[in-house]
Structure formats: C-alpha cells, structure tokens
Amino acid sequence: MNIQQILINQMQTPIGFQLDHLQVSYTVSAEAFTLGENTLTIREAGVLEPVYHVCKTYDQGRFPVELPLKPRTRYEVTVSLTTPAGSCSGETFFETGKMQEAFTGDWIAHPDKELQNTLFAKHFTLSKPVAQARLYMTALGVYETYLDEAKVGDEYLAPGVTDYNQWIQVQTYDVTEALQQGEQHEWLISTGDGWYKGTIGFDGGHSAIFGDQHRAIGELHVTYTDGSKEVIVTDDSWQATAGKVTKSAIYYGEDLDDTQEITDWQPVILLSETKDTLQDRLSLPIQIMEYLPEPELLTTPAGETVLDFHQNQAGWLEFYNREPKGTRLTFQMGEILQEGNFYRDNLREARAAFVYISDGEEKWVRPHFTYYGYRYVKVSGNSQPLETKDFRGAVMYSAMTATGDITTDRPQVNRLFANVQWGQKSNFFDSPTDCPQRDERLGWTGDANVFCNTAAFNMNTFAFFKKYLKDVAAEQHLFDGRAPMYAPSFGNLDGGAAVWGDAATMIPWQMYQVYGDSAILQQNYQEMKDWVDWISRNTKTQNLWCGTFQFGDWLALDGENPALPTGKTDEDFIASVYYHHSATIVAKTAALLGHSADEAQYSELAARIKQAIQAEYLTPTGRLAIDTQTAYAVALAFDLVPAAQIKRVVTDLVTRLTKDQDHLKTGFVGTSFICQVLSKYGEHKLATKIFLQEDLPSWLYAVNMGATTIWERWNSVEPDGTMNPEGMNSLNHYSIGAIMEWAYKYVLGIREHSVGYQKVMFAPEFDYRLKKISGHFDTGFGRLAVSYAIEQDVNHRIAVKLTVPFGMTVTVQLPRATQVTVNGEEQDNGFELTCGQYTMSYLPTADYVERYTPDTTAAEIMADAELVAKIDAIDPVLDFFRRDPDAVKGGLGRMSLTKLNTLLPFINIPAEHLVKINGVLKETPILSERGGL
C-alpha cells in the first residue's frame, strides 16, 4: 500500500496560485480496501510545529482545509494512512504568491508605444550566497523573462488571456538555482503584443483592445544563507529598448530579425496604471507538452516545399538554423493540402506565418509571442537544402494531466478518439478556444459547455475550468449577470444565448460532479444565480424563455432555410429547456451550500418552467410538438418527459431517425445527447449504428477523409477532397467530439456515479460491432480500468476485467447476465466490488451474434450470396432485383421484402413464403459475423 499522488486544489505542487477554499486530495495504491485513519499535516517550510493537523476516519481521500495562508510562503504537506493492512505516507508542497500583499514594484514601460517587442533590463549584484529566490511578476501583452540570458520557467505566452481591465495574473517563479553562480546578474523581460494589444476578434479583429503600450511589473525576493533578505523591483533604475521581434500577434504570427543589434537603451518610464487588478494566477501554464515525430518533406505539384507533421495541432514550429546571415526564411501554416498543394484560405484574415532573418549562427530558433494551429508548413526563402531532422513541432496547451482513454478493436474508432483528444489539446489553450488556427481562437461558452464532460474524462480540467469560469464571471459583472458568447469577450457586447450562457451554471456543476470539490460552486454561486435571474428578467414569456437572440441547434442539418445555421428545432424550446436546467442546478447548489431560501425560490422556478414546457410542447399522450432529433434528445436528456410517456417519445425518436435513414441531423445541442439517450432507453444498437456510420454526416466520415482532429462541420472537406466553401470551416474544432462522453459511459461502461466517483455504476452496453474494448478513467480515487471481450468462444462467453481503486465502490450490472464468475466465485448480477483487480466471465442469456431481421433491406440481402440462395429456395422474389440491379441502389433497395410486398403490386410473395423468408432472415448471421463462427 502506498500513496500515489497528492493534489492541492487538483494541482501538483502549485506555486503562486490563488488557493481559496484549499483542498488536499490523494490516491492510494493497494490490493484491497480496508478502513483506516488518515492524517493531514501542514507545516510552514523550515518550521517544525504544524500550522494544521487533522486525523479522521478515511472517507474520500480529501481534506477541505480551513487555514489562513500567509503570502509568499511554502507549505509542506504530509498525508498518512493507517489501516489494519499497514501504513503509508506521502509528501508534497504548495507555495502561495503575493496574495493581498501590495506590489512595491512599479509598472514600467518604454516611452515608444509602437514597439513590437520591448526589452526591459536590470543589472544587479548579489554579494552573498543565495538560499532562496522567488520572482513575482507579470507583463502585458505577453512576456518571457530571463536571468543571465537563461529563460525563467517552462511556460509561454504568460500571463495568459483575461479581461486585463478587470484582472491581471501574477506568475511566481522559483529562481533559486538561477542565482547560485557569481555576484553580477541581469534580469531581462521581453514583451510582445499578445491578446492585450495585438489584433484579436472577428473580421480581422481589433487592436489595442485593452491597452496600447507594453508594460511590466515585478519583484525579485532574495533570501541569503545568513537569513538576510533583499528585494529587487521594477522601478526607474531599469533600462528599455526594442527587441528583435519586429512584429507579432496571435493571428499574425511573428517576424524575428536576428540581424538586429540590441542598442539604444534608455531609461524606462513609470506608469500610473492601477495595481489593484493584480492577482495571483489561476491559469495553468501553457507549456510545450510534447514534440511531434520528425516531419515528412513534400514537394507539391505547384513546386512548393512543404513539411507534413501528419498531425493537426496547436503550438509552434522550431527549426535548426543553418542559413547564412541575412537569409529571410518564411514559414506559413496550414491544415490541409488541396490538389496536393499548400492551402490556407480557411484561416481567413490570420496570416499565421513565422518569418525569420538569419544572423548566420547555427542554433535552434522558435517564435516567442504567438502560436499556430497547423499540420502543414510551407517553407520558402531557404538557400540550403532542408533536412527533416532540423524541424520539430512543439505541441503546446495548458498543462493538464491526461486522465482517460479508450481503445477498441476498430482502428477507425481509435483514430476518432485520438482526434477528440487532439482537438482538446489544440483548443484548451488557457481558454477553451473554438479553434487554434484562424482569425478567431475565442473562448466560446457554447463549445466549452457541450464538451466539458468529455473534457473531464480525457484530462484533469478542474483548474482549467476554474480559471475560465472567472473569465465568464468577469463578463457577467459587466452586463448585469448576462453570460457572454465567449470569454474574455474582447469588448464584444453580445451575449445571453441559451446553451452558450448556460456554461455559467452547467460547467461548475459538472466539475463538482466529477471532482467532488464544492469550492467551484461556492466561487461561482452568485454568478450562477445572476445568469438565471437575467433570463427571468429578459424573457418575453413568463416561465419559458422566448423573445431573445438564440443560436438554436447551431450547425444542424435539418434547417428549412439552408442559409440559416440554427436548425429546425424551435429556438425557444431549446432555450426553455436550458432555462429549466440552469434553474434546477442553482436550486441544487443552493441546497448543497445551505442557502435554504434560494433553494426554495429556484426549485419553485424550475418546477414552473418544467410545467410550462410540458404544457406548450408535450401532449398528454406523449407526442412532442417538435419532430426533430434534437428536440427528442434534449427532452429525454433533461428529464422533461413524464415516466409514463418516455416509451412514446423514444419510439418517436427512433421513427424520426428511420425517416432520416439513421443519420444525424443534429447540431451543437443535439449531437452530444443523441447517442446517450438512445443507449439509456434501450436503443444502444441504433446508437452504435449512428456512431459507426461512415458516410455524410458521421464521425467516421472525417476519419476516412484523413482527419487528425475534429472538424467544425460534418462536411468541412467534401468527398472529392475539396474544402467546403463556407467561410466557417475549421479542421480543428472540438465540440462534436462530445460523442466520446457516450463512449466512456455506454461503451466503456462508466455510468452513473456519486459526486467525486466514490460510488460508480459499471454497466457497459455490448454490441457486435465493438467486440473488444479497453480503457480507463483516473478518478479522484485513482484509476478505474476496464477491458472486455464478447463472443469469446462457441458458447458466446463474455470476459471482463475491472480494476477498482482504493476507496471506490463499483456496482457491476452486466447486460444479459444472471450469474457471473468473479475471480473464480459465482455472483448474482448487480454485485458490488471494492478495491482490487477482478476477472469476470459469464454466458449471456442471448448471444451477441448479429442476425438479419424481417426489416433487413433488399440491398443488404442482395449483398449476401449465401442468404440470396436460401431465399431463392423459398421464393423467386429476388429475380426482380437481378433483372434490375439499379433498383437495389435506389429507394426500393432501402426497403424490406415485407414492406415491398405490401406496397408494390408487382411483388407478390405468398404469405407462407414470407413467413419462411423472415424465419431465414432471423436465423442467419449477417455477412460480417460469419467469418468468426
């Protein structure tokens, strides 16, 4: 038994973060669960006496800590666990930033506001050996800082993106090691425009939204080995000049001229800008999380030189310079080739290039103040032959830990899941951007909302969304509680749409459900209420949400007007459903936090909204007034259908899908729910069929077209390989990747769970098309790992392996099971398992060999020669299709023989023959299944 991991507010060893509502959590590796005592001890570094100590019976491996923290202080944390099986302990630390302590440093700037890259420098002397050194600083737009020409820290594009008028994040760096050599030192700060001053937003964007001048502020706190201290601050003793980056912006890219001499240093000016907006950080650092494999070098039909990294992603290109001095290299970024040639038109106004002028020195070169979304890089201007080993793709995103994965026996599906994860990596870039490449890259609330559950399966997103919710709240404070379309909004005055705005309630609620930390609800409770109250004030119809702007079911395919991307589902219906859901969440949150008056108020509001929705949109017999896939899906997903009428609504959804040939018509809203409600209500086979479709529209269509990330549109690339001509056409948009939540829940089987996953229902749904599955999810208790295989022998045996972490209880409910052998012992289905590794097997009450049915289409029948021979032996009905092969390809081919016999006067199958034919269909395994029998 040992303690595997200790997290502080879901982070490992955080330094300089806001640590309100402190929580220490840990996981244990053990062979079995035994109840014991766990202890948490917190000490200030170097002090023997604890500042916090608690011992209690183990419950959830979490300690909420009530402890007044001091600024600029390291705290050492020890967690221990003692059970009858033994004892173990683990240690970690966290360190506070400046907290509420005022900055003694000043905001400094260069007098020239037009500089694209400002360098600030300070030379200082440390006359004694250094025991500890901490740097507390920030700068605007974005910055890198150096001590003695060595970059400090491993993050980039600090301080991240916020509404800088409301809050600016301060970073804390441990620079003790950097100051161990010598007495003379240089502190350098290099700044670029970033989101603060650079061009950002739609239609080419706007510049200088938050300010028009680079500025920096910082304090270097040094503690010497003799105990004395010194603080070096930004003040009028600093010098400033222009750096070598001649232009940079998030959309533009960067121009770097290494031939420029760094001269013309002059005294900085002090700015009177407020320091009140300075806060310890919430943002996880943007880091280089991995490097792509060596690219392939292509020469296109147009004669272009292009690097293919074989993976669309976000980050930047690094290269080893071998060019003579003065050579101008240009690197342009793109997502796709067209007719084999480089293409970048879907980036719209984003130049997305890196231009470098060589100083003749052989070295690795990279950008500093931008990032790109790309797979392909067009290289021009080189005088030397290119070598692929001289290029590397640095993949950058907020430093989140991977927590989940799924592997199947179908490579296409595995590629799809990888695409979902790459889409998340590419767009969880301090803010959950819609896309990383074009002139947008905005933190759209709707995208984040529909994807947040999938995101939390894939990675630990608690800290990431905690910061993003502060961005959302900052916008709400400006608009009387109205939630924005994206956050930060960069001055955009629009907002207040359903689904998008409901991120203000749904994301904190879902993060609480996953991580079990109510702090995220406490921190956002007022804004959650404010959002619901804003709807109540602005709707034109009491107890429904009507009369305001809505996105509807964005990018749905069932719209009656193809020019409108809002879909056919009534916008007011969608809005009212989310109004109800947000009111329900606020009521539940109020109950959890002990606000009984609010609980009563919002519970009553939610009940009135539900009643109004049912009165307006649902008949007493269960007919939904809106016959769209999305309408049925959200009505079922949000429990708006009375129990007695669920069967009717599910049947109507299946009928709607049949009319749509079992293909999706859903947009942003319906796509994330359609398969989930089908699987939940007994239609898992249909959900799997939709999931595995390969023609348009489908998830696997993009995979078959070579996608390595999730696309914005189902048909972002047409079947002939050409780009969809629509202006909105990103090849790296994560939102419809929300299907992976369905896979975690219904394919892998991690279903209903208590808050924080202490109790979990393991209930996979099996399907003949996905015979072998494995995967895991790293919960707050540790890794819950699953693998299974169906149809293992002639008896149709099913084998399941399950690893349950310490502290978790899993209820196992296997499909078509009565008795299950678990580690050699028989169990009745529905048993509970605690910590351990389990091997299970059973014979299902019905096998998972798929057979034809009376509803099988004529086209499917004609594709199976063995089946055709069996039917020919009963009746010559198939002669019709042999005489007219084109009929199989048309509408008749999509009908069953039973239906054809009913509708067409020239097809006459005697009743007794039809009974026999349908009997043959029901007993014959489909063509793809017979190979394994």
DAFEN-V307498 format. One line per field, one symbol per residue. phi: phi as a letter, one per 40 degrees, with the letter a starting at -180 (. if undefined). A space follows every 10 residues. Layout:
phi=???
This chain:
phi=.accabbbfg bcfcbgccbc fcbbbabbca cacbcabbbb bbbcdgbccc caaabacdbb gbbcbcaccc cfbcbcbbbb bbbdcibaaa baaaacccfc cccccbcbac dcccccacbb bacabbcbcc caabbbaaab dbabbbbfgb ccgbbbfccg bacccbabcb cbbcbdccbc bgbcabbbbb bbcfccbcca hcfggbbfcb ibacaaaabb cbbcccgcba bbbcacccba acccccaaad cchabbbccc ccbgcaccbc bcdcbcccbd cbccccbcca bcddcccbbc dcgccbcbcg acabiacbac cbccdgcbcb bbbabacbfg bcaacccfcc cfbbbbbccg ccacbacbba abbabbbcba gcbbdcbccc bacccbaccb ccbaabbbcb dccccccccc ccccdcbcbg bcccabbcca fbccccdccc bcccdcccac bdcccdcccc ccccccccbf gccccabccf gcccigccgc ccdcbccccc ccccbgbcdc cccbdccccd cccccdcbcc bdgbbbgbcb cgcdgcbbcc bdcbccgccd cccdccccdc cccccccccd cccgccccdc cccccccccc ccccccbbcd cgcccbcbdc cccccccbfc bddcbcdccc cccccccccc ffbcbcbdcc ccbdcccccc bgbcccdcdc dcdbcccacc dcdccgcbac ccbdbdbcdc gccdccccac babcdcccdc cdcccbcchc cdacdggcbb ccacbcaccb cbbaiaaccc bhccbbaaab fcaccgcbbb babbcdgbbb cbbccfbbbb cbfgbcbcdh cbbbdibbbb aacccacbcc bcbdcdcccc cccbdccdcc cdcbacdcdd cccbdccccc ccccbccccc cccbccbbbd dccccccccc dcbcccdccc ccb
